[in-house]
Amino acid sequence: MARADFYLIDKPRFREEPLLLVCELARKAFDANLYTLVLARDGAQAEALDDLLWSFDPDAYIPHQIAGSDDDEDEAVVLIAAPGSDAALRPLVINLRDAAVEGTFDRVLEVVPADPAARAPLRERWKHYQSRGFDVKKHDM
């Protein structure tokens, strides 16, 4: 059964820099040897995440790259896709966009903003994944 996990940003360090949570999720995926696709909201967010994955932890190296920037993207455990790139879905998808992820994958991680006003679209996504038969869970981060 496919899973959808919603990570609610709560801790101050994630409130200040939400992409740090994405880095932590990517590290867990890498440690579990899960090929991951991060669906970035836009090109600027993709670049920011790319930079942060290099620097967020001096002891962690997570092979990653932005989709379309290299021919060897199959080698990168974490692939970051800006809208408009034609990156294929992977078993694990971290979704930073407004729309639910469509297609075939094992698990999706949805990062929920700290601002309650920004959470309305996520309620719709929760219902969407439930209607598709996903096992849906919430995690306070």
Residue, then its C-alpha position, 0 to 999 in steps of 0.5 A: m500500500a502506498r503511503a503519504d506522510f505529512y510533516l508539519i513544520d513546528k520546531p524553530r530551526f525548521r520555521e526559520e529555514p523550511l528547506l532544512l527539514v527537506c534536507e533531513l528527509a533526504r538524508k533519511a532517504f539516502d541512509a535507507n538507500l531510497y532513490t528520491l525525487v524532490l518536486a521543488r516549487d520553482g527554479a529558485q527553490a531547486e537552486a536553494l535546496d541544491d546549495l543547502l544539501w551541500s552545506f547543512d551538515p558537514d558530516a553528511y554527503i548526499p549525492h544529489q543534483i537538479a534534473g536536467s543539469d547533467d546526463d548522469e542524473d540516474e546516479a544521483v540518489v536525490l534528484i531535485a526537479a523544478p516545474g517543467s523538467d521531465a524527471a520521472l517519478r521515483p519510489l519516494v517523492i518529497n513534494l514542495r508544490d501546491a498540487a498532489v503528486e499524480g502517478t505511481f510511487d511508493r511513498v510521498l512526503e508532504v512538507v506542511p508550512a508553519d503558517p496555518a493560513a498556508r495549510a488549506p491546500l494540504r487538507e485537500r491533498w490529504k483527502h486526495y491521497q486518502s481517496r486513492g487508498f494511501d495510508v496517510k500519516k501526520h508527523d510534527m517536526 
